[in-house]
Amino acid sequence: MYIQWIQFPQDLSPAHYIRTKVFIQEQNCPPEEEFDEIDKIAKHILLLDSNNTPMATARIFEDSTGQAIIGRVAVLKEYRKKGYGAIIVKEAIEQLKKEGYPNILIHAQSYASPFYQKLGFKAFGEEFMEAGIPHISMLYQCKK
């Protein structure tokens, strides 16, 4: 397996394929909420197997306040529980650290907060709804 970074105008279809399966088909997120303008400014990370089959994805970007964000972390069902989600998130963290961000924000689905806690994120604030799913804000402090 290997990591690939892609960015618009490159073909985002491998990342969109994974997100369609996970967020739209499994979690019933509306497509108009899933695919947004951020896709055009974000860097997308893919984890692919040796046959170039996409297994997991995420995106990183800077919001309008200058905050580094990791979002749309998704692993196809058949590849879950194998550590691939952690690989993707760690790679995203390392990239954002290289870019010099002091901390990284993620809006985690609430049920997944223990996963992100194990990777060093700390929850803050109140739970909120996003695309009909409970979420919690979590912050990762980059160490220099």
GROMACS elastic network, one bead per residue, 0.5 to 0.9 nm:
[ bonds ]
;  ai    aj funct       b0    kb
    1    47     6  0.68744   500
    1    48     6  0.54443   500
    1    50     6  0.51757   500
    1    51     6  0.84581   500
    1    52     6  0.82264   500
    2    46     6  0.82299   500
    2    47     6  0.57666   500
    2    48     6  0.54901   500
    2    49     6  0.64610   500
    2    50     6  0.73905   500
    2    52     6  0.86427   500
    3    45     6  0.69456   500
    3    46     6  0.56510   500
    3    48     6  0.63979   500
    3    88     6  0.81541   500
    3    91     6  0.84403   500
    4    44     6  0.83275   500
    4    45     6  0.58411   500
    4    46     6  0.51441   500
    4    47     6  0.65253   500
    4    48     6  0.75426   500
    5    43     6  0.67615   500
    5    44     6  0.56471   500
    5    46     6  0.62759   500
    6     9     6  0.87018   500
    6    10     6  0.62654   500
    6    11     6  0.75772   500
    6    12     6  0.70244   500
    6    15     6  0.89712   500
    6    42     6  0.89243   500
    6    43     6  0.60620   500
    6    44     6  0.51855   500
    6    45     6  0.64025   500
    6    46     6  0.78153   500
    7    10     6  0.54917   500
    7    11     6  0.77990   500
    7    12     6  0.72594   500
    7    39     6  0.82415   500
    7    40     6  0.73362   500
    7    41     6  0.74725   500
    7    42     6  0.65706   500
    7    44     6  0.59803   500
    7    45     6  0.87755   500
    8    11     6  0.68339   500
    8    12     6  0.68587   500
    8    39     6  0.73284   500
    8    40     6  0.52341   500
    8    41     6  0.69587   500
    8    42     6  0.77383   500
    8    43     6  0.78845   500
    8    44     6  0.87563   500
    9    12     6  0.79224   500
    9    40     6  0.73732   500
   11    14     6  0.76711   500
   11    15     6  0.89337   500
   12    15     6  0.55736   500
   12    16     6  0.61582   500
   12    17     6  0.86154   500
   12    39     6  0.84048   500
   12    44     6  0.78986   500
   13    17     6  0.57862   500
   13    18     6  0.85955   500
   14    17     6  0.50796   500
   14    18     6  0.65390   500
   14    19     6  0.87840   500
   14    46     6  0.77484   500
   14    53     6  0.84743   500
   14    54     6  0.61612   500
   14    57     6  0.84994   500
   15    18     6  0.53604   500
   15    19     6  0.62686   500
   15    20     6  0.85825   500
   15    44     6  0.72218   500
   15    45     6  0.78131   500
   15    46     6  0.67056   500
   15    54     6  0.76274   500
   15    56     6  0.77932   500
   15    57     6  0.57916   500
   15    58     6  0.76972   500
   15    59     6  0.88830   500
   15    74     6  0.89086   500
   16    19     6  0.50068   500
   16    20     6  0.58711   500
   16    21     6  0.85267   500
   16    35     6  0.80304   500
   16    57     6  0.88201   500
   17    20     6  0.51615   500
   17    21     6  0.63301   500
   17    22     6  0.87118   500
   17    54     6  0.83934   500
   18    21     6  0.52443   500
   18    22     6  0.61473   500
   18    23     6  0.82794   500
   18    54     6  0.73206   500
   18    55     6  0.72861   500
   18    56     6  0.67406   500
   18    57     6  0.69706   500
   18    74     6  0.67439   500
   18    75     6  0.70211   500
   18    76     6  0.61831   500
   19    22     6  0.51261   500
   19    23     6  0.53972   500
   19    24     6  0.69984   500
   19    25     6  0.87786   500
   19    34     6  0.78194   500
   19    35     6  0.88942   500
   19    56     6  0.88554   500
   19    57     6  0.77937   500
   19    58     6  0.89637   500
   19    72     6  0.73177   500
   19    73     6  0.83393   500
   19    74     6  0.63077   500
   19    75     6  0.83538   500
   19    76     6  0.84503   500
   20    23     6  0.56413   500
   20    25     6  0.61935   500
   20    26     6  0.84441   500
   20    29     6  0.89318   500
   20    31     6  0.78343   500
   20    34     6  0.82008   500
   21    24     6  0.60522   500
   21    25     6  0.50675   500
   21    26     6  0.63336   500
   21    27     6  0.87279   500
   21    76     6  0.71093   500
   21    77     6  0.85932   500
   22    25     6  0.59830   500
   22    26     6  0.51165   500
   22    27     6  0.64911   500
   22    28     6  0.87152   500
   22    74     6  0.64907   500
   22    75     6  0.72613   500
   22    76     6  0.64150   500
   22    77     6  0.75609   500
   23    26     6  0.57561   500
   23    28     6  0.62868   500
   23    29     6  0.55303   500
   23    30     6  0.84108   500
   23    31     6  0.85965   500
   23    34     6  0.74250   500
   23    72     6  0.86714   500
   23    74     6  0.79253   500
   24    27     6  0.56713   500
   24    30     6  0.62588   500
   24    31     6  0.63110   500
   24    34     6  0.75313   500
   25    28     6  0.55089   500
   25    29     6  0.75976   500
   26    29     6  0.82946   500
   27   133     6  0.84272   500
   28    31     6  0.87225   500
   28   131     6  0.85459   500
   28   132     6  0.87145   500
   29    32     6  0.85422   500
   29    33     6  0.70695   500
   29    34     6  0.66952   500
   29   131     6  0.57368   500
   29   132     6  0.74522   500
   29   133     6  0.85943   500
   30    33     6  0.54009   500
   30    34     6  0.63392   500
   30    35     6  0.89329   500
   30   131     6  0.72032   500
   31    35     6  0.60912   500
   31    36     6  0.89674   500
   32    35     6  0.57689   500
   32    36     6  0.70231   500
   33    36     6  0.64922   500
   33   131     6  0.70846   500
   34    72     6  0.84452   500
   34   131     6  0.83854   500
   35    38     6  0.80428   500
   35    39     6  0.68437   500
   36    39     6  0.58258   500
   36    40     6  0.79628   500
   37    40     6  0.55826   500
   37    41     6  0.73196   500
   38    41     6  0.52581   500
   38    42     6  0.58222   500
   38    61     6  0.77670   500
   39    42     6  0.52952   500
   39    43     6  0.79073   500
   39    44     6  0.80646   500
   39    59     6  0.79607   500
   40    43     6  0.84459   500
   41    61     6  0.69520   500
   41    62     6  0.86989   500
   42    59     6  0.59953   500
   42    60     6  0.54708   500
   42    62     6  0.79005   500
   43    58     6  0.85546   500
   43    59     6  0.55285   500
   43    60     6  0.53372   500
   43    61     6  0.64700   500
   44    57     6  0.70336   500
   44    58     6  0.58325   500
   44    60     6  0.64851   500
   44    61     6  0.89477   500
   45    56     6  0.81973   500
   45    57     6  0.54100   500
   45    58     6  0.53971   500
   45    59     6  0.59782   500
   45    60     6  0.80938   500
   45    88     6  0.71208   500
   45    91     6  0.82280   500
   45    92     6  0.74397   500
   46    54     6  0.65914   500
   46    55     6  0.74052   500
   46    56     6  0.57838   500
   46    58     6  0.69929   500
   46    59     6  0.89082   500
   46    88     6  0.74612   500
   47    52     6  0.88654   500
   47    53     6  0.84508   500
   47    54     6  0.59756   500
   47    55     6  0.55976   500
   47    56     6  0.51090   500
   47    57     6  0.63248   500
   47    84     6  0.76332   500
   47    87     6  0.82124   500
   47    88     6  0.68804   500
   48    51     6  0.75856   500
   48    52     6  0.52384   500
   48    53     6  0.52123   500
   48    55     6  0.54987   500
   48    56     6  0.72713   500
   49    52     6  0.52955   500
   49    53     6  0.53481   500
   49    54     6  0.66710   500
   49    55     6  0.70125   500
   50    53     6  0.73371   500
   51    54     6  0.88937   500
   54    57     6  0.79075   500
   54    76     6  0.84335   500
   55    74     6  0.85861   500
   55    75     6  0.59630   500
   55    76     6  0.56778   500
   55    77     6  0.88347   500
   55    78     6  0.83965   500
   55    79     6  0.63833   500
   55    80     6  0.89790   500
   55    84     6  0.79317   500
   56    73     6  0.75532   500
   56    74     6  0.55494   500
   56    76     6  0.61987   500
   56    79     6  0.79943   500
   56    84     6  0.68157   500
   56    85     6  0.67975   500
   56    88     6  0.71121   500
   57    72     6  0.73436   500
   57    73     6  0.57004   500
   57    74     6  0.53765   500
   57    75     6  0.65508   500
   57    76     6  0.89648   500
   57    85     6  0.81536   500
   57    88     6  0.66880   500
   57    89     6  0.89585   500
   58    70     6  0.69909   500
   58    71     6  0.58705   500
   58    72     6  0.50401   500
   58    74     6  0.63580   500
   58    75     6  0.89369   500
   58    85     6  0.89834   500
   58    88     6  0.67975   500
   58    89     6  0.74420   500
   58    92     6  0.77634   500
   59    69     6  0.81458   500
   59    70     6  0.57947   500
   59    71     6  0.52959   500
   59    72     6  0.60589   500
   59    73     6  0.70896   500
   59    92     6  0.77380   500
   60    68     6  0.71899   500
   60    69     6  0.55336   500
   60    71     6  0.62889   500
   60    72     6  0.87582   500
   60    92     6  0.67943   500
   60    93     6  0.89770   500
   60    95     6  0.88270   500
   60    96     6  0.78595   500
   61    67     6  0.82655   500
   61    68     6  0.58592   500
   61    69     6  0.53814   500
   61    70     6  0.68482   500
   61    71     6  0.83038   500
   61    96     6  0.88288   500
   62    65     6  0.77175   500
   62    66     6  0.54747   500
   62    67     6  0.53329   500
   62    69     6  0.59514   500
   62    70     6  0.89847   500
   63    66     6  0.54002   500
   63    67     6  0.53944   500
   63    68     6  0.66103   500
   63    69     6  0.70382   500
   64    67     6  0.73867   500
   66   101     6  0.89203   500
   67   101     6  0.78403   500
   67   102     6  0.89129   500
   67   103     6  0.76776   500
   67   104     6  0.69719   500
   67   105     6  0.71754   500
   68    96     6  0.71491   500
   68   101     6  0.65427   500
   68   102     6  0.85385   500
   68   103     6  0.68983   500
   68   104     6  0.50041   500
   68   105     6  0.61887   500
   68   106     6  0.87552   500
   69    96     6  0.87894   500
   69   103     6  0.89482   500
   69   104     6  0.56249   500
   69   106     6  0.58115   500
   69   107     6  0.85458   500
   70    73     6  0.75950   500
   70    89     6  0.78637   500
   70    92     6  0.70816   500
   70    93     6  0.80958   500
   70   104     6  0.70568   500
   70   105     6  0.64164   500
   70   106     6  0.53229   500
   70   107     6  0.80880   500
   71    74     6  0.89887   500
   71   105     6  0.87041   500
   71   106     6  0.62204   500
   71   107     6  0.71336   500
   71   108     6  0.83094   500
   73    85     6  0.73547   500
   73    88     6  0.77874   500
   73    89     6  0.75400   500
   73   108     6  0.89814   500
   74    85     6  0.71573   500
   74    88     6  0.89977   500
   75    78     6  0.82673   500
   75    79     6  0.64561   500
   75    80     6  0.61674   500
   75    84     6  0.71721   500
   75    85     6  0.61951   500
   76    79     6  0.55267   500
   76    80     6  0.65846   500
   77    80     6  0.54452   500
   77    81     6  0.89297   500
   78    81     6  0.88452   500
   79    82     6  0.63743   500
   79    83     6  0.86648   500
   79    84     6  0.72643   500
   80    83     6  0.72374   500
   80    84     6  0.69722   500
   80    85     6  0.75695   500
   81    84     6  0.75796   500
   81    85     6  0.83438   500
   82    85     6  0.80027   500
   82    86     6  0.89722   500
   83    86     6  0.53513   500
   83    87     6  0.64214   500
   83    88     6  0.89706   500
   84    88     6  0.63232   500
   84    89     6  0.87176   500
   85    88     6  0.52356   500
   85    89     6  0.62670   500
   85    90     6  0.85792   500
   86    89     6  0.51643   500
   86    90     6  0.59301   500
   86    91     6  0.84055   500
   86   115     6  0.81714   500
   86   116     6  0.84957   500
   86   119     6  0.74898   500
   87    90     6  0.52824   500
   87    91     6  0.61310   500
   87    92     6  0.86478   500
   88    91     6  0.52124   500
   88    92     6  0.62474   500
   88    93     6  0.87125   500
   89    92     6  0.50235   500
   89    93     6  0.61473   500
   89    94     6  0.86424   500
   89   116     6  0.86574   500
   89   119     6  0.81623   500
   90    93     6  0.50083   500
   90    94     6  0.61709   500
   90    95     6  0.86488   500
   90   119     6  0.76305   500
   91    94     6  0.51340   500
   91    95     6  0.62611   500
   91    96     6  0.87231   500
   92    95     6  0.51814   500
   92    96     6  0.62648   500
   92    97     6  0.86036   500
   93    96     6  0.52106   500
   93    97     6  0.60971   500
   93    98     6  0.86299   500
   93   104     6  0.76021   500
   93   140     6  0.85617   500
   93   142     6  0.83104   500
   94    97     6  0.50442   500
   94    98     6  0.61969   500
   94    99     6  0.86527   500
   95    98     6  0.51052   500
   95    99     6  0.63428   500
   95   100     6  0.88894   500
   96   100     6  0.64953   500
   96   101     6  0.59560   500
   96   102     6  0.88486   500
   96   103     6  0.86031   500
   96   104     6  0.77044   500
   96   142     6  0.87863   500
   97   100     6  0.50682   500
   97   101     6  0.56056   500
   97   102     6  0.74537   500
   97   103     6  0.82444   500
   97   104     6  0.88367   500
   97   142     6  0.64408   500
   97   143     6  0.83459   500
   97   144     6  0.84293   500
   98   101     6  0.77436   500
  100   103     6  0.89783   500
  100   142     6  0.87055   500
  100   144     6  0.89049   500
  101   104     6  0.71604   500
  101   142     6  0.71288   500
  102   140     6  0.86872   500
  102   141     6  0.63411   500
  102   142     6  0.51993   500
  102   143     6  0.74988   500
  102   144     6  0.81750   500
  103   139     6  0.67008   500
  103   140     6  0.53705   500
  103   142     6  0.51049   500
  103   143     6  0.85529   500
  104   121     6  0.85326   500
  104   138     6  0.83132   500
  104   139     6  0.55882   500
  104   141     6  0.66264   500
  104   142     6  0.74121   500
  105   121     6  0.84375   500
  105   137     6  0.70546   500
  105   138     6  0.58125   500
  105   140     6  0.64817   500
  106   116     6  0.89465   500
  106   121     6  0.84135   500
  106   136     6  0.82940   500
  106   137     6  0.59206   500
  106   138     6  0.53317   500
  106   139     6  0.64696   500
  106   140     6  0.83169   500
  107   110     6  0.86592   500
  107   130     6  0.88944   500
  107   135     6  0.60915   500
  107   136     6  0.56336   500
  107   138     6  0.62678   500
  107   139     6  0.89041   500
  108   111     6  0.80847   500
  108   112     6  0.63631   500
  108   113     6  0.60776   500
  108   116     6  0.77643   500
  108   123     6  0.89387   500
  108   134     6  0.85606   500
  108   135     6  0.53134   500
  108   136     6  0.53780   500
  108   137     6  0.62101   500
  108   138     6  0.68223   500
  109   112     6  0.54152   500
  109   113     6  0.67036   500
  109   130     6  0.86323   500
  109   133     6  0.68756   500
  109   134     6  0.59027   500
  109   136     6  0.63733   500
  109   137     6  0.88348   500
  110   113     6  0.53279   500
  110   114     6  0.85297   500
  110   127     6  0.75146   500
  110   128     6  0.89857   500
  110   133     6  0.82170   500
  110   134     6  0.56249   500
  110   136     6  0.55084   500
  110   137     6  0.88613   500
  111   114     6  0.74184   500
  111   115     6  0.86695   500
  111   134     6  0.81151   500
  111   135     6  0.81090   500
  112   115     6  0.53797   500
  112   116     6  0.67515   500
  112   117     6  0.88785   500
  112   135     6  0.88928   500
  113   116     6  0.51709   500
  113   117     6  0.60725   500
  113   118     6  0.87315   500
  113   121     6  0.84147   500
  113   122     6  0.86477   500
  113   123     6  0.75447   500
  113   135     6  0.86565   500
  113   136     6  0.74927   500
  113   138     6  0.80058   500
  114   118     6  0.63006   500
  114   119     6  0.88091   500
  115   118     6  0.54129   500
  115   119     6  0.68244   500
  115   121     6  0.89518   500
  116   119     6  0.50388   500
  116   120     6  0.65396   500
  116   121     6  0.54399   500
  116   122     6  0.78787   500
  116   123     6  0.89655   500
  116   138     6  0.79925   500
  117   120     6  0.51053   500
  117   122     6  0.59492   500
  117   123     6  0.77903   500
  117   138     6  0.84253   500
  118   121     6  0.72933   500
  119   140     6  0.85389   500
  120   139     6  0.83376   500
  120   140     6  0.60159   500
  120   141     6  0.79295   500
  121   138     6  0.56487   500
  121   139     6  0.51017   500
  121   141     6  0.75939   500
  122   137     6  0.83418   500
  122   138     6  0.50879   500
  122   139     6  0.52615   500
  122   140     6  0.64690   500
  122   141     6  0.87259   500
  123   136     6  0.66098   500
  123   137     6  0.57490   500
  123   139     6  0.64936   500
  124   127     6  0.87178   500
  124   136     6  0.71994   500
  124   137     6  0.57536   500
  124   138     6  0.58918   500
  124   139     6  0.75726   500
  125   136     6  0.72364   500
  125   137     6  0.65932   500
  125   138     6  0.85458   500
  126   135     6  0.88025   500
  126   136     6  0.66769   500
  126   137     6  0.78641   500
  127   134     6  0.64547   500
  127   135     6  0.55729   500
  127   137     6  0.75716   500
  128   133     6  0.81913   500
  128   134     6  0.55945   500
  128   135     6  0.52634   500
  128   136     6  0.63260   500
  128   137     6  0.85550   500
  129   132     6  0.56418   500
  129   133     6  0.53353   500
  129   135     6  0.58132   500
  129   136     6  0.86060   500
  130   133     6  0.53570   500
  130   134     6  0.64464   500
  130   135     6  0.65271   500
  131   134     6  0.84743   500
